[in-house]
Amino acid sequence: MSKEIIWKPSKDLVENSKLTKFLNFSKIQDYNELEKKSLTDPGWLWDSVIKFSDLKFFKPYSKIIDESKGIPWTRWCVDGKTNIVLNCIDRHKDKDFFKETFIFSEREDGTETSITYDEFNKIISKVGNTLKNNGFKKGDVIALYMPQFIETYIAYFSILKIGCIVLPLFSGYGSKAVIERLNIAKAKGIFTVEKTFRKAKEIRMFDQIKGDLDQVKSLEKIFLLGNDKGKKIFNWENFKNVSDKLKTEEMNAEDPAIIHFTSGTTGKPKGCVYTHIGLVTKMAFDEGILADFKQTDVHLCMADMGWMVGSKSATIASSHGAKMIIAEGVPDFPDELRFWKLIEKYKVTWTELSPALIRNQMTKDKKLFENLDLSSLRIICTGGEPWTEKPWKWLFEFIGKSKVPIMNSAGGTEVSGSILHCCLHRPFKVGSFNAPIPGMSADIVDSKGKKVSADQMGELVMRKSSIGLTKSLWNDDERYIKNYWKVIKNDLWVHGDLASKDKDGHWYLHGRSDDTIKVSGKRIGPSELESVIVKSGKVKEVAAVGVPDEGKGSKIILSIVPLESEKKP
Amino acid sequence: MKKNLKENLFIDLIIKDLGKSFKPDKVIFVRDLPKTRNMKIMRRVIKSCLTNEDPGDISTLLNPESVEEIKQHAI
């Protein structure tokens, strides 16, 4: 990739950025000083982020950071009481925008709906009350297996409001993937839908898993948006006649709030645990301060709620009191240019997208774009997989007219946000990350843990915990330490990505350093694929690998050694 | 390219259990997979063979001959 500077922020942009306001608020000279101070004193940074973003607590914390049990077991906001819903919904109640739209939703058939913050607050109280009436208590796990509907967000925040733990699952998963995750998390409830549409194909989501749900012994209730009836099923319309008054549950700042599963090379999926204060603070910093997200922004991201970016989107817009656009289906159907037309129609200002989408869109006829007005866009965030030069340039030059910064970032489910990003105060290069995120103590080392020199490839590591970092792994402290904190040496977090840094301090990613596979940004472990094949009883051995693919980033190839009996004709 | 029946059988299993997003692009059938002496399958070696890259030092493998067969399936 070209290593030339391609874009420099204007003086005006720098001066008006939230980053500048944050630096002034924190009495810091510039980004360099912020990086340095955060490295030696991460507690200071996160405390400053919480104060600048005016995050609320039922009871204030006595101490921002406590490393006394060792770095992997760092505690944040000790003694503090809060709830994500307090910061994403409740605290907006006296604001003018509370009566305005929170979510605009488009179904694949073009049906439009929307909901205001006020209406949203009432309905999550109704659903929360119903959950309580059905015996759900603080700490119970409730899963979501839903497409991008407003109801998905309602379920998400209702669960959090009563102090239950929400487990969003990728809506494209097959039954085995869903059942396995429900069992690991011992889910007591699940919200799902009868059907959704994807490229005009009706997908009967509930039917796909219905027959297998009895394999989940912990499951007591199914909340269904749709007509199916049954013993455990609670139908959505029954939420109507319930009280819309409900006090948000006071949670310890680090009580688990959300579980997102991710995949490693071996073993079962790993449950990353986000806390009530962790995700919202990390988002306030990564997106609010560093990616300049404001209350006046209109947010669009088409990612599924089942991935970390789903929780990111839900939190970014709501914690700022902004508007967000959600859409059922895919970005290029029924209109090839659907994604851009959503931007035009809703005057989207801030979007998050994947390089895979751009590789798909850049092949379209340029004439189709001629009358499109994308002038509302001011920030394009990207992530999920490494960029290549052509699609990056197409997005920057053709879509953004060389004016809209492409805020490339890299992180992962484990950190509930980014480790590397693009700082709006520094020049940009094609596909690079021009800065590490302060407070993440990022570095690149060789297999012995020694810092690599400029342009050398090595393991992306972190030397400290951060407020958004997964609180261990769901019910698996041992694996948390073994998989991340002891790979090279004690107390060094190995992230599993290959990275390098050039002499100007620009960082680059080069794919996974382990055997996990990323298809269009979706991570899956080879063992999960292999176990499906082994289970068939028809093979002796199987190995799943990902090889580079122009469209999807990587594609899956299975190498199979058939059983002796299978070889014979 | 038309895929044979057996290949499709395994592809369909993945789609049903894990979802369409994880549909394998290709299934290859071989006699053996490269392994270390403690029987760990070397996915990295398989990957290099499939992408026509140098698999590195394979002399420590239990069955270095398995590499040649996989190379024939390179894409």
Interface residues (C-beta under 8 A of the other chain):
Chain A: F170 G172 Y173 G174 S175 K176 A177 D515 V519 S520 K522 I524 P526 E528 L529 V532 I533 S536 K538 E541 A543 A544 V545 G546 V547 P548 D549 K555 I556 I557 L558 S559 I560 V561 P562
Chain B: L9 F10 L13 I14 I15 K16 D17 L18 G19 K20 S21 F22 K23 P24 D25 K26 V27 I28 F29 V30 R31 D32 L33 I41 R43 R44 I46 K47 L50 T51 I70 H73 I75
